[in-house]
Amino acid sequence: MLKSFRYLLLPVSWIYGSIIWLRNKLYDRNILRSSSFNFPVICVGNLAVGGTGKTPMTEYLIRLLKDRFKTATLSRGYKRKTTGFAIADDDTTALEIGDEPMQFHQKFKDITVAVGEERMVAIPQLLHQKPETEVIILDDAFQHRPVKAGLNIILTEHKNLYTRDFILPAGDLRDVRSSNKRADIIVVTKCDPGLSLSQKNAVIAEIDPTEGQSIYFTSIKYGTCFHLFSKETIEISADCGILLVCGIANPAPLKKFLTEHADSYDMLRYADHHIFHSNDLKEIRQQFEKINTEKKLVLTTEKDAVRLEKFRADLVDFPIYVIPIEHEFMFSEAENFNHSVLTFINGFKK
């Protein structure tokens, strides 16, 4: 029913898509100017509005690079309560820099985490304040055309490939499909671990990469759950009753995981990047009490966890756990992907 309604919005999508197409053409023909840097800048993005796995991919790159190069991330800081350029420090909160940058800051203490709406301005500021930086990862900046990254990585979800999608509001695309030509690497995410070689080749044929483009496939890998505050770990088992609390774009893979691994689960779903309030905390407690199993817990995502930390006094002894998520490259192609990224960075003279 919802999909049928969205099809009625196709005329609006055509208008919006035409505007996006024209904007891209103006940049492609240098009527509107993009600036590049003689410095390794990697962009992680997508053509859709969310749910493709940008944050885990940024984290994958951080893990790959941080012990080799002085690494920094630069994000817009979506839904933060501040504006302008900022670098995270020990006193920074998610409200000041946004949930995803805060997640990077908490997990990777040895990198620089910065935010700034205008990346063209923010990159020089970052390099001025952190001159030792050797590589910058731009989180969700593929549509930010004023900056031309040296390496563009775009993600597309296997069950919702951009080749089959429509421009907003009829579909989920925020950019025209032809923008995929600006990508150096395309990663098809959230694949079924049992994806066959013939299915892989069919997707590659559908995407029809340009010369020089590489396509990789990843599945979701969930890590060990840990308590939001004590960091005590726990395994999801068949006797667990779970209340899933999440404000992410696409919880479907996590719901599938819980269906396969837990006794039962209920879900409180909030809007993507939802800022939790005291009323939400009350609702979580009430729903948790309704779970009628001996072993029960609240489960949330890493992105939601950074927005729940402000309730430490109320939740420190509450069974609320966080489930990490990572990309796992398929078909033994992780080394090829890693090599492409490292070769790009090493191509810059020191």
VEXPANU-854431 format. One record per residue (C-alpha): residue number from 1; z, x, y. Coordinates in steps of 0.05 Angstrom, whole numbers. Layout:
N
{resi=NUM&pz=Z&px=X&py=Y} .
...
***
This chain:
350
{resi=1&pz=0&px=0&py=0} .
{resi=2&pz=19&px=56&py=49} .
{resi=3&pz=-43&px=96&py=31} .
{resi=4&pz=-87&px=35&py=42} .
{resi=5&pz=-55&px=25&py=110} .
{resi=6&pz=-67&px=97&py=129} .
{resi=7&pz=-141&px=89&py=113} .
{resi=8&pz=-143&px=37&py=169} .
{resi=9&pz=-124&px=93&py=216} .
{resi=10&pz=-188&px=133&py=201} .
{resi=11&pz=-219&px=119&py=269} .
{resi=12&pz=-158&px=150&py=302} .
{resi=13&pz=-164&px=210&py=255} .
{resi=14&pz=-238&px=219&py=274} .
{resi=15&pz=-219&px=222&py=348} .
{resi=16&pz=-161&px=270&py=335} .
{resi=17&pz=-203&px=313&py=289} .
{resi=18&pz=-258&px=317&py=341} .
{resi=19&pz=-209&px=344&py=392} .
{resi=20&pz=-182&px=396&py=342} .
{resi=21&pz=-253&px=415&py=323} .
{resi=22&pz=-273&px=425&py=396} .
{resi=23&pz=-211&px=466&py=410} .
{resi=24&pz=-226&px=511&py=352} .
{resi=25&pz=-298&px=520&py=374} .
{resi=26&pz=-275&px=540&py=443} .
{resi=27&pz=-232&px=595&py=411} .
{resi=28&pz=-286&px=615&py=362} .
{resi=29&pz=-335&px=626&py=420} .
{resi=30&pz=-284&px=662&py=463} .
{resi=31&pz=-286&px=609&py=517} .
{resi=32&pz=-212&px=602&py=503} .
{resi=33&pz=-184&px=672&py=489} .
{resi=34&pz=-145&px=697&py=429} .
{resi=35&pz=-109&px=763&py=432} .
{resi=36&pz=-98&px=810&py=374} .
{resi=37&pz=-49&px=868&py=368} .
{resi=38&pz=-60&px=939&py=343} .
{resi=39&pz=-1&px=925&py=299} .
{resi=40&pz=9&px=890&py=231} .
{resi=41&pz=17&px=816&py=244} .
{resi=42&pz=17&px=769&py=184} .
{resi=43&pz=12&px=694&py=193} .
{resi=44&pz=37&px=644&py=141} .
{resi=45&pz=12&px=574&py=153} .
{resi=46&pz=-26&px=514&py=126} .
{resi=47&pz=-73&px=459&py=147} .
{resi=48&pz=-25&px=402&py=130} .
{resi=49&pz=38&px=378&py=165} .
{resi=50&pz=88&px=407&py=115} .
{resi=51&pz=112&px=411&py=44} .
{resi=52&pz=67&px=467&py=20} .
{resi=53&pz=120&px=521&py=14} .
{resi=54&pz=114&px=562&py=78} .
{resi=55&pz=187&px=581&py=80} .
{resi=56&pz=191&px=607&py=9} .
{resi=57&pz=126&px=645&py=21} .
{resi=58&pz=154&px=677&py=83} .
{resi=59&pz=215&px=697&py=42} .
{resi=60&pz=170&px=725&py=-13} .
{resi=61&pz=137&px=770&py=40} .
{resi=62&pz=205&px=790&py=67} .
{resi=63&pz=228&px=812&py=-2} .
{resi=64&pz=163&px=850&py=-12} .
{resi=65&pz=165&px=886&py=55} .
{resi=66&pz=236&px=895&py=79} .
{resi=67&pz=252&px=958&py=38} .
{resi=68&pz=185&px=990&py=56} .
{resi=69&pz=178&px=972&py=130} .
{resi=70&pz=221&px=950&py=188} .
{resi=71&pz=206&px=876&py=183} .
{resi=72&pz=212&px=819&py=233} .
{resi=73&pz=198&px=745&py=229} .
{resi=74&pz=177&px=703&py=289} .
{resi=75&pz=181&px=628&py=287} .
{resi=76&pz=175&px=572&py=338} .
{resi=77&pz=245&px=548&py=321} .
{resi=78&pz=226&px=476&py=308} .
{resi=79&pz=279&px=425&py=330} .
{resi=80&pz=325&px=477&py=360} .
{resi=81&pz=366&px=458&py=421} .
{resi=82&pz=344&px=519&py=461} .
{resi=83&pz=279&px=544&py=490} .
{resi=84&pz=247&px=611&py=502} .
{resi=85&pz=251&px=676&py=465} .
{resi=86&pz=313&px=696&py=425} .
{resi=87&pz=334&px=744&py=370} .
{resi=88&pz=386&px=721&py=321} .
{resi=89&pz=454&px=756&py=320} .
{resi=90&pz=521&px=746&py=287} .
{resi=91&pz=539&px=687&py=332} .
{resi=92&pz=473&px=650&py=325} .
{resi=93&pz=472&px=578&py=297} .
{resi=94&pz=417&px=535&py=268} .
{resi=95&pz=419&px=491&py=330} .
{resi=96&pz=400&px=552&py=372} .
{resi=97&pz=342&px=579&py=330} .
{resi=98&pz=324&px=524&py=280} .
{resi=99&pz=339&px=516&py=206} .
{resi=100&pz=285&px=559&py=176} .
{resi=101&pz=297&px=621&py=220} .
{resi=102&pz=372&px=612&py=208} .
{resi=103&pz=358&px=612&py=134} .
{resi=104&pz=320&px=678&py=141} .
{resi=105&pz=376&px=707&py=183} .
{resi=106&pz=430&px=689&py=133} .
{resi=107&pz=393&px=713&py=72} .
{resi=108&pz=363&px=777&py=99} .
{resi=109&pz=412&px=815&py=142} .
{resi=110&pz=368&px=877&py=146} .
{resi=111&pz=309&px=844&py=183} .
{resi=112&pz=299&px=819&py=254} .
{resi=113&pz=294&px=743&py=261} .
{resi=114&pz=264&px=719&py=327} .
{resi=115&pz=241&px=653&py=356} .
{resi=116&pz=194&px=636&py=413} .
{resi=117&pz=147&px=579&py=426} .
{resi=118&pz=94&px=623&py=458} .
{resi=119&pz=79&px=676&py=406} .
{resi=120&pz=33&px=712&py=454} .
{resi=121&pz=93&px=725&py=499} .
{resi=122&pz=145&px=731&py=444} .
{resi=123&pz=110&px=787&py=405} .
{resi=124&pz=113&px=838&py=463} .
{resi=125&pz=185&px=817&py=477} .
{resi=126&pz=204&px=828&py=404} .
{resi=127&pz=171&px=896&py=403} .
{resi=128&pz=205&px=915&py=468} .
{resi=129&pz=274&px=896&py=443} .
{resi=130&pz=262&px=922&py=372} .
{resi=131&pz=213&px=980&py=380} .
{resi=132&pz=227&px=1004&py=309} .
{resi=133&pz=192&px=942&py=282} .
{resi=134&pz=133&px=958&py=235} .
{resi=135&pz=108&px=889&py=215} .
{resi=136&pz=117&px=818&py=241} .
{resi=137&pz=111&px=756&py=198} .
{resi=138&pz=91&px=695&py=238} .
{resi=139&pz=121&px=633&py=206} .
{resi=140&pz=77&px=570&py=213} .
{resi=141&pz=30&px=598&py=266} .
{resi=142&pz=-39&px=585&py=237} .
{resi=143&pz=-55&px=533&py=291} .
{resi=144&pz=-29&px=578&py=346} .
{resi=145&pz=-97&px=605&py=367} .
{resi=146&pz=-76&px=646&py=427} .
{resi=147&pz=-52&px=699&py=377} .
{resi=148&pz=-101&px=726&py=326} .
{resi=149&pz=-62&px=752&py=267} .
{resi=150&pz=-89&px=810&py=227} .
{resi=151&pz=-76&px=775&py=161} .
{resi=152&pz=-77&px=700&py=153} .
{resi=153&pz=-46&px=668&py=92} .
{resi=154&pz=-53&px=592&py=85} .
{resi=155&pz=-20&px=548&py=32} .
{resi=156&pz=-45&px=484&py=1} .
{resi=157&pz=-7&px=441&py=-49} .
{resi=158&pz=-41&px=434&py=-116} .
{resi=159&pz=-31&px=358&py=-119} .
{resi=160&pz=-53&px=349&py=-47} .
{resi=161&pz=-108&px=401&py=-34} .
{resi=162&pz=-134&px=401&py=37} .
{resi=163&pz=-204&px=391&py=8} .
{resi=164&pz=-183&px=320&py=-12} .
{resi=165&pz=-142&px=303&py=50} .
{resi=166&pz=-156&px=270&py=117} .
{resi=167&pz=-136&px=288&py=188} .
{resi=168&pz=-74&px=254&py=216} .
{resi=169&pz=-55&px=198&py=219} .
{resi=170&pz=-99&px=174&py=160} .
{resi=171&pz=-80&px=237&py=121} .
{resi=172&pz=-34&px=297&py=126} .
{resi=173&pz=-80&px=348&py=157} .
{resi=174&pz=-63&px=374&py=226} .
{resi=175&pz=-125&px=418&py=228} .
{resi=176&pz=-197&px=408&py=206} .
{resi=177&pz=-216&px=431&py=137} .
{resi=178&pz=-266&px=482&py=163} .
{resi=179&pz=-208&px=522&py=193} .
{resi=180&pz=-196&px=548&py=123} .
{resi=181&pz=-251&px=599&py=138} .
{resi=182&pz=-203&px=636&py=184} .
{resi=183&pz=-157&px=650&py=125} .
{resi=184&pz=-158&px=716&py=88} .
{resi=185&pz=-115&px=691&py=30} .
{resi=186&pz=-108&px=619&py=4} .
{resi=187&pz=-49&px=604&py=-40} .
{resi=188&pz=-49&px=540&py=-82} .
{resi=189&pz=24&px=522&py=-89} .
{resi=190&pz=70&px=478&py=-131} .
{resi=191&pz=23&px=483&py=-191} .
{resi=192&pz=44&px=459&py=-260} .
{resi=193&pz=67&px=521&py=-298} .
{resi=194&pz=20&px=499&py=-353} .
{resi=195&pz=-41&px=501&py=-308} .
{resi=196&pz=-100&px=524&py=-351} .
{resi=197&pz=-152&px=576&py=-334} .
{resi=198&pz=-206&px=522&py=-332} .
{resi=199&pz=-163&px=480&py=-284} .
{resi=200&pz=-153&px=541&py=-241} .
{resi=201&pz=-228&px=554&py=-238} .
{resi=202&pz=-242&px=482&py=-221} .
{resi=203&pz=-196&px=486&py=-161} .
{resi=204&pz=-228&px=551&py=-138} .
{resi=205&pz=-296&px=518&py=-143} .
{resi=206&pz=-271&px=459&py=-103} .
{resi=207&pz=-242&px=503&py=-48} .
{resi=208&pz=-306&px=545&py=-49} .
{resi=209&pz=-278&px=608&py=-16} .
{resi=210&pz=-320&px=648&py=32} .
{resi=211&pz=-339&px=719&py=17} .
{resi=212&pz=-277&px=763&py=23} .
{resi=213&pz=-227&px=706&py=14} .
{resi=214&pz=-177&px=711&py=-43} .
{resi=215&pz=-144&px=652&py=-78} .
{resi=216&pz=-78&px=655&py=-114} .
{resi=217&pz=-37&px=603&py=-151} .
{resi=218&pz=39&px=595&py=-152} .
{resi=219&pz=89&px=550&py=-186} .
{resi=220&pz=160&px=534&py=-163} .
{resi=221&pz=218&px=575&py=-189} .
{resi=222&pz=287&px=546&py=-178} .
{resi=223&pz=345&px=595&py=-175} .
{resi=224&pz=418&px=588&py=-195} .
{resi=225&pz=456&px=536&py=-153} .
{resi=226&pz=513&px=562&py=-111} .
{resi=227&pz=569&px=529&py=-71} .
{resi=228&pz=552&px=521&py=2} .
{resi=229&pz=615&px=559&py=24} .
{resi=230&pz=649&px=594&py=-35} .
{resi=231&pz=582&px=617&py=-64} .
{resi=232&pz=609&px=600&py=-134} .
{resi=233&pz=550&px=588&py=-180} .
{resi=234&pz=538&px=529&py=-227} .
{resi=235&pz=484&px=510&py=-277} .
{resi=236&pz=450&px=442&py=-274} .
{resi=237&pz=461&px=412&py=-343} .
{resi=238&pz=445&px=348&py=-381} .
{resi=239&pz=515&px=321&py=-368} .
{resi=240&pz=511&px=328&py=-292} .
{resi=241&pz=510&px=269&py=-245} .
{resi=242&pz=478&px=291&py=-180} .
{resi=243&pz=472&px=265&py=-109} .
{resi=244&pz=411&px=298&py=-79} .
{resi=245&pz=416&px=306&py=-3} .
{resi=246&pz=352&px=330&py=29} .
{resi=247&pz=314&px=328&py=94} .
{resi=248&pz=249&px=363&py=73} .
{resi=249&pz=177&px=343&py=77} .
{resi=250&pz=164&px=337&py=2} .
{resi=251&pz=223&px=329&py=-46} .
{resi=252&pz=178&px=308&py=-105} .
{resi=253&pz=182&px=375&py=-143} .
{resi=254&pz=257&px=377&py=-136} .
{resi=255&pz=263&px=305&py=-161} .
{resi=256&pz=220&px=323&py=-221} .
{resi=257&pz=265&px=383&py=-235} .
{resi=258&pz=328&px=340&py=-234} .
{resi=259&pz=295&px=287&py=-278} .
{resi=260&pz=284&px=341&py=-330} .
{resi=261&pz=350&px=377&py=-325} .
{resi=262&pz=405&px=329&py=-303} .
{resi=263&pz=437&px=268&py=-334} .
{resi=264&pz=421&px=226&py=-273} .
{resi=265&pz=412&px=233&py=-198} .
{resi=266&pz=414&px=191&py=-135} .
{resi=267&pz=382&px=213&py=-70} .
{resi=268&pz=398&px=208&py=3} .
{resi=269&pz=333&px=227&py=37} .
{resi=270&pz=330&px=244&py=111} .
{resi=271&pz=273&px=262&py=157} .
{resi=272&pz=246&px=333&py=154} .
{resi=273&pz=290&px=380&py=195} .
{resi=274&pz=342&px=325&py=202} .
{resi=275&pz=403&px=344&py=244} .
{resi=276&pz=464&px=319&py=205} .
{resi=277&pz=518&px=280&py=241} .
{resi=278&pz=588&px=256&py=222} .
{resi=279&pz=560&px=188&py=200} .
{resi=280&pz=515&px=224&py=151} .
{resi=281&pz=575&px=261&py=123} .
{resi=282&pz=611&px=195&py=113} .
{resi=283&pz=549&px=167&py=77} .
{resi=284&pz=545&px=228&py=32} .
{resi=285&pz=618&px=219&py=11} .
{resi=286&pz=610&px=145&py=-2} .
{resi=287&pz=548&px=155&py=-45} .
{resi=288&pz=581&px=211&py=-82} .
{resi=289&pz=640&px=168&py=-101} .
{resi=290&pz=593&px=117&py=-133} .
{resi=291&pz=568&px=168&py=-185} .
{resi=292&pz=600&px=147&py=-250} .
{resi=293&pz=600&px=212&py=-290} .
{resi=294&pz=656&px=262&py=-303} .
{resi=295&pz=616&px=322&py=-281} .
{resi=296&pz=583&px=308&py=-214} .
{resi=297&pz=561&px=346&py=-152} .
{resi=298&pz=522&px=342&py=-88} .
{resi=299&pz=458&px=384&py=-87} .
{resi=300&pz=419&px=404&py=-25} .
{resi=301&pz=364&px=452&py=-5} .
{resi=302&pz=372&px=517&py=31} .
{resi=303&pz=340&px=488&py=94} .
{resi=304&pz=388&px=430&py=94} .
{resi=305&pz=447&px=476&py=78} .
{resi=306&pz=442&px=513&py=144} .
{resi=307&pz=448&px=446&py=180} .
{resi=308&pz=508&px=425&py=139} .
{resi=309&pz=548&px=488&py=151} .
{resi=310&pz=578&px=461&py=215} .
{resi=311&pz=619&px=414&py=171} .
{resi=312&pz=656&px=472&py=138} .
{resi=313&pz=725&px=442&py=152} .
{resi=314&pz=705&px=377&py=117} .
{resi=315&pz=663&px=406&py=60} .
{resi=316&pz=695&px=472&py=42} .
{resi=317&pz=730&px=441&py=-19} .
{resi=318&pz=675&px=390&py=-33} .
{resi=319&pz=628&px=401&py=-92} .
{resi=320&pz=565&px=412&py=-51} .
{resi=321&pz=516&px=462&py=-79} .
{resi=322&pz=451&px=494&py=-55} .
{resi=323&pz=390&px=505&py=-99} .
{resi=324&pz=345&px=564&py=-80} .
{resi=325&pz=270&px=560&py=-88} .
{resi=326&pz=218&px=615&py=-95} .
{resi=327&pz=143&px=623&py=-107} .
{resi=328&pz=123&px=650&py=-175} .
{resi=329&pz=52&px=677&py=-179} .
{resi=330&pz=12&px=653&py=-239} .
{resi=331&pz=-41&px=687&py=-282} .
{resi=332&pz=-7&px=755&py=-273} .
{resi=333&pz=-35&px=761&py=-203} .
{resi=334&pz=28&px=778&py=-163} .
{resi=335&pz=10&px=851&py=-162} .
{resi=336&pz=-59&px=836&py=-133} .
{resi=337&pz=-28&px=793&py=-79} .
{resi=338&pz=24&px=846&py=-63} .
{resi=339&pz=-29&px=900&py=-61} .
{resi=340&pz=-71&px=861&py=-11} .
{resi=341&pz=-12&px=853&py=36} .
{resi=342&pz=11&px=925&py=31} .
{resi=343&pz=-60&px=951&py=39} .
{resi=344&pz=-67&px=911&py=103} .
{resi=345&pz=-3&px=940&py=132} .
{resi=346&pz=-18&px=1011&py=110} .
{resi=347&pz=-86&px=1006&py=143} .
{resi=348&pz=-52&px=1015&py=211} .
{resi=349&pz=-43&px=1086&py=234} .
{resi=350&pz=28&px=1105&py=249} .
***
